[in-house]
Amino acid sequence: MYDTIRAINYTYDDLQVKPDRIAKAVKPVTFQKGRVLASVSPGKKLGSPFDQYQFTLSAPLSAPQNDEVFYSLEVELSFAKGHNSRVAIMIQGGSSPAQEADYKNLVVGVAGFFGAGHEHQSSGDGHSGHSYAAKRISKTLKYDITKELSLQKAFGAKELSVSFQQFAPEPANPLYLERILVKAYRRKK
């Protein structure tokens, strides 16, 4: 009986042949370096549970044709030590306020910082990519916002607002908003 069980011709590796087929079917897509449409560096702490920053873009948002263009939002936040709060990040294109039913189209992501203060993340000796002089841990969050802008019909807009809502803020260890970047990327031909 044991010989029969050991002789079963079965493997737990379900992907033995598939990666090669997938690799041949998927062609890499390269994009040009992102063009900065807006860069804001407030350097302020997120004080209230809801903070909003409005700015004007250097060029209007153009609707992507055949996935040739996509837009990204990069947010850099910093804090002094490990953080357990979460932040919802929302974006709104144009100057008209969103209707209540549209709020689900505004949220681009929710970020948590659990474990970010671990010694392997930021040792404080300058080897982790964080500035020792600042004595703050910084994290950059990157989001593709093309879908949200499309759902909001924001193409053609020249104004944008980015909002932050904190959940369980830590007053003794505040979050600082260091930078907001909006970029446009174009597919290389």
C-alpha positions in Angstrom: 0.0 0.0 0.0 2.8 2.4 0.9 4.5 1.7 -2.5 1.2 2.7 -4.2 0.9 6.0 -2.3 4.5 6.9 -3.0 4.2 6.0 -6.7 1.4 8.5 -7.4 2.4 10.6 -10.4 1.3 13.9 -9.0 3.0 17.2 -8.5 1.9 20.1 -6.3 3.6 22.5 -8.7 0.6 23.5 -10.8 2.5 26.0 -12.9 5.2 23.8 -14.4 4.6 24.7 -18.0 2.5 27.8 -17.8 5.1 30.5 -17.1 6.9 29.8 -20.3 3.7 30.2 -22.3 2.7 33.3 -20.4 6.1 34.8 -20.8 5.8 34.4 -24.6 2.3 35.8 -24.7 3.0 38.9 -22.6 5.0 41.6 -24.2 6.6 44.2 -21.9 5.3 47.7 -22.2 7.7 50.6 -21.7 6.8 54.2 -21.0 8.7 57.4 -21.3 9.9 59.2 -18.2 6.9 60.8 -16.4 6.2 64.4 -17.1 5.5 66.3 -13.9 2.1 68.1 -14.2 2.1 69.3 -10.6 4.5 69.3 -7.7 3.5 70.6 -4.2 5.7 70.4 -1.2 3.7 71.6 1.8 5.9 70.1 4.5 2.9 70.4 6.9 1.5 67.9 9.3 -1.8 66.4 8.6 -3.6 68.1 11.5 -7.3 67.4 11.2 -8.9 64.1 10.2 -9.5 65.6 6.8 -7.0 67.7 4.9 -7.3 69.0 1.3 -4.8 70.5 -1.1 -5.8 72.2 -4.4 -3.4 73.1 -7.1 -3.2 74.0 -10.8 -1.7 71.7 -13.3 1.0 72.8 -15.8 -1.1 71.3 -18.7 -4.7 70.1 -18.9 -5.4 66.4 -18.4 -5.9 64.8 -21.8 -8.0 61.7 -22.2 -5.9 58.6 -23.0 -6.3 57.1 -26.4 -5.7 53.3 -26.6 -3.9 53.3 -23.2 -1.1 55.5 -24.6 -1.1 57.7 -21.5 -1.7 57.1 -17.9 -1.5 59.4 -14.9 0.1 58.8 -11.5 -0.2 60.3 -8.1 2.8 60.2 -5.8 2.5 61.2 -2.2 5.4 61.3 0.3 4.5 61.1 4.0 6.8 61.1 6.9 6.6 60.4 10.7 9.0 60.1 13.6 8.4 56.5 14.7 6.3 53.4 13.9 2.8 54.4 13.0 -0.5 52.5 13.3 -2.9 55.0 11.7 -4.3 54.7 8.2 -4.9 57.3 5.6 -7.4 57.4 2.8 -6.2 59.3 -0.2 -8.8 60.9 -2.6 -8.4 62.9 -5.8 -10.8 65.2 -7.6 -10.3 66.7 -11.0 -11.8 70.0 -11.9 -13.2 72.7 -9.7 -16.8 71.5 -9.3 -17.5 69.8 -6.0 -18.3 66.1 -6.1 -21.9 64.8 -5.6 -22.4 62.5 -2.7 -22.9 59.5 -5.0 -19.5 60.2 -6.7 -17.4 59.8 -3.6 -16.5 56.2 -4.4 -14.8 57.5 -7.6 -12.6 59.8 -5.6 -10.7 57.3 -3.4 -7.4 56.2 -5.0 -6.2 54.1 -2.1 -5.9 53.6 1.7 -2.4 53.3 3.2 -1.3 51.9 6.6 2.1 52.2 8.1 2.2 49.2 10.4 5.7 48.0 10.6 7.2 51.0 8.9 9.2 52.0 12.1 10.9 48.6 12.3 14.7 48.8 12.6 15.2 47.1 9.3 13.0 49.7 7.6 14.9 52.6 9.0 17.9 52.0 11.1 18.8 55.7 11.6 22.3 55.2 10.4 21.8 56.5 6.9 21.9 53.1 5.2 18.2 52.7 4.7 17.7 55.5 2.2 16.1 57.8 4.8 17.8 61.0 5.9 19.4 60.6 9.3 19.3 64.4 9.9 15.6 64.5 9.5 15.1 61.7 12.0 11.8 60.9 10.3 10.8 57.9 8.4 9.5 58.8 4.9 7.2 56.6 2.7 6.3 57.3 -0.9 2.9 56.0 -2.1 2.3 55.7 -5.8 -1.1 55.3 -7.5 -2.3 55.0 -11.0 -5.2 57.6 -11.1 -6.2 57.3 -14.7 -9.4 55.3 -13.9 -10.5 57.7 -11.2 -10.0 60.7 -13.5 -12.0 58.9 -16.2 -14.9 58.1 -13.8 -15.0 61.7 -12.7 -14.9 62.9 -16.4 -12.0 65.1 -15.3 -10.1 65.1 -18.6 -9.6 68.6 -19.8 -9.4 69.9 -16.2 -6.5 72.1 -15.2 -7.2 72.0 -11.5 -6.8 69.1 -9.1 -7.4 68.5 -5.4 -5.9 65.8 -3.3 -7.5 65.0 0.1 -6.3 62.9 3.0 -8.5 61.4 5.7 -6.8 59.9 8.7 -8.2 57.0 10.6 -7.0 56.7 14.3 -4.5 59.6 14.1 -1.7 59.6 16.6 -1.4 63.2 17.9 2.0 62.4 19.6 3.4 61.1 16.4 1.8 63.1 13.5 2.0 62.4 9.8 3.7 65.1 7.7 2.8 65.6 4.1 6.2 66.2 2.4 5.2 66.2 -1.3 2.5 65.6 -3.8 3.4 64.8 -7.5 1.1 64.3 -10.4 2.8 62.8 -13.5 1.7 61.9 -17.0 3.4 58.9 -18.6 3.3 58.1 -22.4 3.9 54.7 -23.9 7.1 54.5 -26.0 6.5 53.8 -29.6 
